[in-house]
Amino acid sequence: MTAFGITRRELVRRGGLLSLLPALFRGSAATGEPPAAAATTGPGLRVGPEIYPSLGVRPLINCKGTHTIIGGSTILPEVRAAMDAASRQYVHLDELADAIGARLAELTGAEWGLVTNGCAAALTHATAACVTGGNPDLHIRIPDLSGFPRDECIVPKHSRTQYDASVRAVGVRMLEVETVEELEAAFGPRTALVYRMARPDAGERLPAKLVHEAARRHGVPVLVDAAAEILTVPNVHLQLGADLVAYSGGKCLRGPQSAGLLLGRKDLVRAAWVGSAPHHGFARGFKVGKEEAVGMLMAVETWFRRDHDAEWRQWQSWLDHISSRLASIDGVTTHVSQPDDLAECPGPCGLSNRMPSLHIRWDESRFGLSGTAAARELFETPPRIVIPVARGPLTPNQTGLTIDPYMMAAGDERVVADRLHALLSSPPRARAKPLAAPAADLSGTWDVRIEYAASSSTHALHLRQRGNQIGGVHQGDFVTRDASGTIDGAAVRIRSHYPESHGDALEFSFAGRVAGDEMEGELDMGEYLKARWSAKRHAGRSA
């Protein structure tokens, strides 16, 4: 039953919660709410199935999973109902945080809980709690930790990712360790916490249990980033000895996309709340409204009522339908993989994005179509579908796609199956044409001017050219990284990549044209969008 005595099945039958809300709340005497306004039918934003097209934004079918860039997940009807109800009254947020903290403790078995502005905010609040202990004299000085008694964070090398920016934002000094000896030597009087990513222990030199035991001996709390994991009771990370664990609310829990959870030691979780909005200071920007707080709690409540076995069977049936539809295409093979069996997996593995996956394979030379080209075609043409390029081992010339059904909706499987069948039955063959003779020799050093959204910077490209192939290095503001590319007549393409290491990753793709000793064009920076670039040959310097 929902909060309004209506079953979830009934909500679906009537077209979803949004269609019910006007009737449920029309002219509410309890809140003084005026009758709900009718959906806009003229120009501008239109509430309903056309809400995104009315803005000129094309919706998509999600066969990739809980990735933030494509919306994470769709929130459950029960969560939407709870958020709408919470939006209609006022409440003191400190009192609400205490009540929700206690209820989360009851539900999850943790000592205390806190709803945050996403998992990243949970990591930041947790780090601040370990550094300040809830002391406002310290909190208001973050991220300047000068003179703080504890300002260091130990992190295993295998846990260094772009996500640890949320920990570094507090101002702590990151001590990266890779061996047992380095781990023990890193502990000292200034150690505030140990941070690690939740991941399988297989092959790791610093498995979770060992890290937790070392931290316990030194009296240092451990923070675990479990953003995409399922919620287990008892909590697998707290059982292993972690003190704090952070989750995303908008992934498998299907709560508000802008919400997350921090669970663990009551003193540290309460200290995390002291340093979070609506209280002032460093974390004021990580505000959680009463609506998101209640919605996140409802997502956790609903998690323990959901029929997870039935959800799994539904995902499997969708993959079976797609696989059957593709079975008639000669040269296309499919198989379904299952995540690790928890009974055979020591430690917290197999918990992230837990679902079956459909692997679709074909011979690229025979079909004249790569998995990358197929994914691009599905993404760019209607009906728009996001499907990842093949994961897993591939034989020579083999390519393909991998479908993750985690966030698909009923009916999507038919659309996906039909589109894939049409694409692979008559693939658009890409004919590779030979590169034209280079219009210039780019060997040497180039001064590069980049115009960002609201600033500019000067980089350098140190290039060497052999025929149509380009190699060298890209010297940027942050780091120097390898570069490679091609020149096709006057058309130039150069890519540099700094792999995810030490908490950062950068990918730049320069595309443009050369004319004498000058180049210019567009710069694609991946998740950081695009910019314009121009370059001039630097006289007197060689590659």
C-alpha positions in Angstrom: 0.0 0.0 0.0 1.1 3.6 -0.6 0.8 6.4 1.9 -2.6 7.1 0.5 -4.0 3.6 0.7 -3.6 2.9 -3.0 -1.6 -0.1 -4.2 1.4 0.3 -6.5 -0.4 -1.9 -9.0 -3.3 0.6 -9.0 -0.9 3.5 -9.5 0.6 1.8 -12.5 -2.9 1.0 -13.9 -4.0 4.6 -13.6 -0.9 5.9 -15.4 1.4 6.7 -12.5 1.3 8.9 -9.4 1.4 12.2 -11.3 -2.0 11.6 -12.7 -3.4 11.0 -9.2 -1.9 13.9 -7.4 -4.4 16.6 -8.5 -7.3 14.4 -7.4 -5.6 13.5 -4.1 -4.9 17.0 -3.1 -7.5 19.2 -4.8 -8.5 22.0 -2.5 -6.8 20.6 0.6 -8.4 22.2 3.6 -5.7 20.9 5.9 -2.9 22.9 4.2 -4.9 25.7 2.6 -3.6 24.5 -0.8 -5.4 25.9 -3.8 -6.7 23.5 -6.4 -3.9 22.0 -8.5 -3.2 23.9 -11.8 -4.0 22.2 -15.0 -1.0 21.0 -17.1 0.2 23.7 -19.5 -0.9 23.1 -23.1 0.5 26.1 -24.8 4.2 27.0 -25.6 6.7 26.4 -22.8 7.1 23.6 -20.3 4.3 21.0 -20.6 3.8 18.7 -17.6 3.3 15.1 -18.7 5.0 12.7 -21.1 6.0 15.7 -23.3 7.9 17.5 -20.5 11.3 17.0 -22.0 10.4 17.4 -25.7 8.6 20.6 -24.7 12.1 21.9 -23.8 13.7 20.5 -27.0 15.4 17.7 -25.0 15.1 14.1 -26.3 14.4 11.4 -23.7 16.1 8.0 -24.0 15.8 4.4 -23.1 18.3 3.4 -20.5 20.1 0.1 -21.2 23.2 1.2 -19.3 22.3 1.4 -15.7 22.4 3.9 -12.9 24.8 6.5 -14.4 24.3 10.0 -13.2 24.9 11.6 -16.6 21.7 10.0 -18.0 19.6 10.5 -14.9 20.6 7.7 -12.5 17.3 6.0 -11.9 13.6 6.8 -12.0 12.2 7.3 -8.5 9.5 4.9 -7.2 5.8 6.0 -7.1 5.9 5.6 -3.3 8.8 8.0 -3.1 7.1 10.6 -5.3 4.0 10.4 -3.1 6.1 10.8 0.1 7.9 13.8 -1.4 4.7 15.5 -2.5 3.2 15.0 0.9 6.3 16.4 2.6 6.3 19.5 0.4 2.9 20.6 1.8 3.9 21.3 5.4 6.7 23.0 7.3 9.0 21.2 9.8 12.1 22.0 11.8 15.0 20.3 9.9 17.1 19.4 13.0 14.1 17.6 14.4 13.5 15.9 11.1 17.1 14.8 10.9 16.9 13.3 14.4 13.7 11.4 13.6 15.0 10.1 10.2 18.4 9.2 11.7 16.7 7.0 14.3 14.4 5.4 11.7 17.3 4.7 9.4 19.0 3.0 12.3 16.0 0.8 12.9 15.7 -0.2 9.2 19.4 -0.7 8.4 20.9 -2.0 11.7 23.4 0.9 11.7 23.8 3.0 14.8 22.5 6.1 13.0 21.7 7.4 9.6 21.7 10.7 7.7 20.1 11.7 4.4 22.6 13.8 2.3 22.7 15.6 -1.0 24.0 12.5 -2.9 26.7 10.1 -2.1 29.4 12.6 -2.9 28.0 14.9 -0.2 27.9 12.0 2.2 31.6 11.5 1.7 32.3 15.2 2.3 30.2 15.4 5.4 31.8 12.2 6.8 35.3 13.5 6.2 34.4 16.8 7.8 33.0 14.9 10.8 36.2 12.9 11.2 38.3 16.1 11.0 36.2 18.3 13.2 34.2 15.9 15.4 31.3 18.3 15.2 33.2 21.2 16.7 31.9 24.4 15.0 35.1 26.3 15.8 36.9 23.9 13.5 34.0 23.4 11.0 33.7 27.0 10.0 37.4 27.1 9.0 37.1 24.2 6.4 38.8 23.8 4.0 41.7 25.6 5.6 42.9 23.0 8.1 45.9 24.9 9.3 46.4 24.0 13.0 43.8 21.2 13.0 44.8 18.3 15.2 43.9 15.8 12.5 44.2 16.6 8.8 45.3 13.4 7.0 43.4 10.8 5.2 44.9 7.4 4.3 43.7 5.8 1.1 44.7 2.5 -0.6 46.1 3.2 -4.1 43.3 1.0 -5.7 40.8 3.4 -4.2 42.1 6.5 -5.8 39.4 7.6 -8.2 37.8 10.8 -9.4 35.2 10.4 -6.6 37.8 11.0 -3.8 37.5 14.7 -4.8 34.6 14.7 -2.3 37.1 13.7 0.4 39.8 16.1 -0.7 37.4 19.0 -0.8 37.5 19.2 3.0 41.2 20.0 2.7 42.7 16.8 4.1 46.1 15.6 2.9 45.8 12.3 1.0 48.3 9.6 2.0 48.3 7.0 -0.7 49.5 3.5 0.4 49.9 0.3 -1.6 51.5 -2.2 0.8 50.9 -3.4 4.4 54.2 -1.7 5.4 53.1 1.6 3.8 49.7 1.3 5.5 51.2 0.9 9.0 53.7 3.7 8.5 51.0 6.1 7.4 49.1 6.1 10.7 50.1 8.9 13.1 48.6 11.5 15.4 47.3 13.6 12.5 45.4 10.7 10.8 41.7 11.7 10.7 40.3 8.8 8.7 40.9 6.0 6.2 38.9 6.2 3.0 38.4 3.3 0.5 36.1 2.4 -2.3 33.8 -0.6 -1.9 35.1 -3.2 -4.4 36.0 -6.9 -4.7 39.1 -7.9 -2.8 40.3 -10.4 -5.4 44.0 -9.8 -6.1 44.3 -6.7 -3.9 47.4 -6.2 -1.8 45.3 -4.4 0.8 42.0 -6.2 1.3 39.2 -4.5 3.2 39.5 -6.7 6.3 43.2 -6.0 6.7 42.6 -2.2 6.2 39.8 -2.2 8.8 41.8 -4.1 11.3 44.8 -1.8 11.0 42.6 1.3 11.4 40.9 -0.3 14.4 44.2 -0.9 16.1 45.1 2.8 15.6 41.7 4.1 16.7 41.0 5.7 13.3 37.6 5.6 11.6 37.1 4.0 8.2 34.8 5.6 5.5 33.6 3.3 2.7 32.2 4.6 -0.6 29.4 2.2 -1.6 27.5 4.5 -4.0 26.1 2.0 -6.4 25.7 -1.0 -4.1 22.6 -2.7 -2.8 21.7 -2.1 0.8 22.4 -5.2 2.9 21.2 -5.9 6.5 23.3 -6.5 8.4 25.5 -4.0 6.6 28.4 -5.9 5.0 30.8 -3.0 5.4 30.0 -2.2 9.0 30.3 -5.9 9.8 33.8 -5.9 8.2 34.8 -3.1 10.6 34.0 0.1 8.7 32.7 3.0 10.8 30.9 4.9 8.1 29.4 3.9 4.7 28.0 6.1 2.0 25.3 5.2 -0.6 23.7 7.0 -3.5 20.0 7.4 -3.1 19.3 7.7 -6.8 20.7 4.4 -8.0 19.4 0.9 -6.9 17.3 2.4 -4.0 15.5 4.5 -6.6 15.1 7.5 -4.3 15.6 11.1 -5.2 18.5 11.6 -7.6 19.8 14.4 -5.5 19.9 12.4 -2.2 22.2 9.9 -0.6 22.8 8.0 2.7 25.4 8.1 5.4 25.2 5.2 7.8 27.4 4.1 10.7 28.7 5.3 14.1 26.1 7.5 15.8 28.7 10.1 17.1 30.3 10.5 13.6 27.0 10.6 11.7 25.6 13.2 14.1 28.8 15.2 13.7 28.3 15.0 10.0 24.8 16.6 10.4 26.3 19.4 12.5 28.5 20.4 9.5 25.8 20.1 6.9 23.1 22.5 5.6 21.0 24.2 6.8 23.8 24.9 9.2 26.3 27.5 7.9 29.8 27.0 6.8 31.6 25.0 4.2 28.8 22.5 3.4 25.9 25.0 3.2 25.7 24.3 -0.5 24.9 20.6 0.1 21.4 21.4 1.1 18.8 18.6 1.5 15.2 19.7 1.5 12.5 18.2 3.7 11.1 16.6 0.5 14.3 14.8 -0.4 14.9 13.7 3.2 11.4 12.1 3.5 11.7 10.7 0.0 15.0 9.1 0.7 13.6 7.5 3.9 10.6 6.2 1.9 13.1 4.7 -0.6 14.8 2.8 2.2 11.4 1.7 3.7 10.3 0.5 0.3 13.6 -1.3 -0.4 12.7 -3.8 2.4 9.2 -4.3 0.9 10.2 -4.7 -2.7 10.1 -8.2 -4.3 13.7 -8.3 -5.5 13.3 -11.8 -6.8 10.4 -10.7 -9.0 12.5 -7.7 -10.3 15.3 -10.1 -11.2 12.9 -12.4 -13.1 11.6 -9.4 -15.0 15.1 -8.2 -16.0 15.9 -11.8 -17.1 12.7 -11.9 -19.2 13.5 -8.7 -21.0 17.0 -10.0 -21.8 15.5 -13.3 -23.0 13.1 -11.4 -25.3 15.9 -9.3 -26.9 18.1 -12.4 -27.3 15.3 -14.4 -29.0 14.6 -11.5 -31.4 18.3 -11.5 -32.4 18.6 -15.3 -32.7 17.5 -15.2 -36.4 20.4 -13.1 -37.5 23.2 -15.2 -38.8 26.5 -14.3 -37.2 25.0 -12.6 -34.1 25.5 -14.4 -30.8 24.2 -13.6 -27.3 24.7 -14.8 -23.8 23.6 -13.7 -20.4 26.1 -13.3 -17.5 25.2 -13.2 -13.8 27.0 -11.2 -11.1 29.2 -13.0 -8.6 27.5 -15.5 -6.3 27.6 -13.8 -2.9 27.8 -17.2 -1.2 31.1 -17.8 -3.0 32.5 -14.3 -2.7 34.4 -13.3 0.4 33.8 -9.6 1.4 31.6 -7.1 -0.3 31.8 -8.1 -3.9 28.9 -8.5 -6.4 26.9 -5.7 -4.7 27.4 -2.9 -7.1 24.9 -2.6 -10.0 23.8 -6.1 -9.3 21.9 -7.5 -12.2 22.2 -10.0 -15.2 23.7 -8.6 -18.4 23.1 -9.5 -22.0 26.3 -9.7 -24.2 25.7 -9.3 -27.9 28.6 -10.2 -30.2 29.3 -10.2 -34.0 32.3 -10.1 -36.3 33.2 -6.5 -37.2 34.9 -7.4 -40.5 31.9 -9.4 -41.6 29.2 -6.9 -40.6 31.2 -3.8 -41.4 30.0 -2.3 -38.1 31.8 -1.8 -34.8 30.2 -1.9 -31.4 31.1 1.8 -31.0 29.4 2.7 -34.3 26.3 0.7 -33.3 26.1 2.4 -29.9 26.4 5.8 -31.6 23.7 5.0 -34.1 21.3 3.8 -31.4 22.0 7.0 -29.3 21.7 9.5 -32.1 18.6 8.2 -34.0 15.1 7.8 -32.7 13.9 6.1 -30.6 17.0 7.0 -28.7 18.7 4.2 -26.8 21.8 4.2 -24.6 23.6 0.8 -24.8 27.2 0.4 -23.7 29.9 -1.0 -26.0 30.7 -4.7 -25.3 32.3 -5.6 -22.0 34.3 -8.7 -21.3 36.8 -10.7 -23.4 36.6 -10.4 -27.2 38.1 -12.7 -29.9 40.0 -11.1 -32.8 37.6 -9.0 -35.0 34.8 -9.6 -32.5 32.8 -6.6 -31.4 29.4 -5.9 -29.8 27.2 -4.4 -27.1 26.3 -5.1 -23.5 22.7 -4.5 -22.3 22.2 -3.8 -18.5 18.5 -4.0 -17.8 18.7 -2.4 -14.3 16.9 0.8 -15.2 14.8 -0.3 -18.2 11.0 0.0 -18.0 8.4 -2.4 -19.1 8.0 -2.2 -22.9 11.5 -1.0 -23.4 12.6 -4.5 -24.3 10.4 -4.6 -27.3 11.7 -1.3 -28.7 15.3 -2.3 -28.0 14.9 -5.7 -29.6 13.3 -4.2 -32.7 15.9 -1.6 -33.2 18.8 -4.0 -32.7 17.2 -6.4 -35.1 16.8 -3.7 -37.7 20.4 -2.4 -37.2 22.1 -5.8 -37.3 20.0 -7.3 -40.0 21.1 -4.5 -42.4 24.1 -2.8 -40.8 25.2 0.6 -42.2 28.6 -0.4 -43.5 31.2 2.1 -42.8 33.7 2.2 -45.6 37.2 3.3 -44.5 38.8 5.6 -47.0 42.5 6.1 -47.1 44.0 9.2 -45.4 45.0 12.0 -47.8 48.6 13.1 -48.1 49.4 15.5 -45.2 49.1 19.1 -46.0 51.9 19.9 -43.5 54.5 18.4 -41.2 53.4 19.1 -37.6 56.6 18.0 -36.0 57.8 20.5 -33.5 56.3 22.5 -30.6 53.0 24.3 -30.9 51.7 27.0 -28.5 48.0 26.2 -28.0 45.4 28.8 -26.9 42.3 27.3 -25.4 39.1 29.3 -24.9 37.0 27.8 -22.2 33.5 28.8 -21.2 34.6 31.8 -19.1 38.4 31.7 -19.2 41.4 30.9 -21.4 44.7 29.1 -21.0 47.9 28.4 -22.9 49.0 24.8 -23.4 51.7 23.2 -25.6 51.8 20.3 -28.0 55.2 18.7 -28.6 54.6 16.6 -31.8 56.4 14.3 -34.1 54.9 13.2 -37.4 55.5 10.1 -39.5 53.4 10.1 -42.6 49.8 10.5 -41.4 50.5 9.4 -37.8 51.1 11.9 -35.0 52.7 11.2 -31.6 54.0 13.3 -28.8 53.0 14.9 -25.5 50.3 17.5 -24.4 51.6 19.8 -21.8 48.6 21.3 -19.8 48.0 23.4 -16.7 47.7 20.3 -14.5 49.8 17.5 -16.0 51.7 16.5 -19.1 50.3 13.4 -20.8 50.9 11.4 -24.0 49.2 12.5 -27.2 48.5 10.8 -30.5 46.5 11.4 -33.6 46.4 11.7 -37.4 46.5 14.3 -40.2 44.3 13.7 -43.1 45.1 16.4 -45.7 44.7 19.5 -43.7 42.3 17.9 -41.1 44.0 17.3 -37.8 42.9 15.1 -34.9 45.0 14.8 -31.7 43.9 13.1 -28.5 45.5 13.2 -25.1 44.5 11.1 -22.1 45.4 11.2 -18.5 44.0 8.0 -16.9 42.1 8.0 -13.7 44.9 8.1 -11.2 45.5 9.9 -7.9 41.8 11.0 -8.0 41.8 12.7 -11.4 41.3 12.0 -15.1 41.4 14.2 -18.2 40.6 13.5 -21.8 41.2 16.1 -24.5 40.4 15.6 -28.2 41.6 18.4 -30.6 39.9 18.5 -34.0 40.7 21.2 -36.5 42.6 22.2 -39.6 46.2 23.3 -40.3 47.2 26.2 -42.5 50.9 26.8 -42.7 52.1 27.4 -39.1 48.7 27.7 -37.6 45.9 25.4 -36.5 42.5 25.9 -35.0 39.3 24.0 -34.3 37.1 22.5 -31.6 38.3 20.8 -28.4 36.1 18.0 -26.9 36.9 17.6 -23.2 34.5 14.7 -22.5 32.5 15.3 -19.3 33.8 18.8 -19.2 32.1 19.6 -22.5 33.7 21.6 -25.4 36.0 24.6 -26.1 37.7 26.3 -29.0 41.4 26.1 -29.6 44.1 27.6 -31.8 47.8 26.9 -32.2 50.9 28.5 -33.6 54.2 26.9 -34.3 56.8 27.8 -31.7 59.9 28.9 -33.5 63.2 27.6 -32.4 62.0 24.6 -30.5 61.8 21.0 -31.7 59.8 18.0 -30.5 
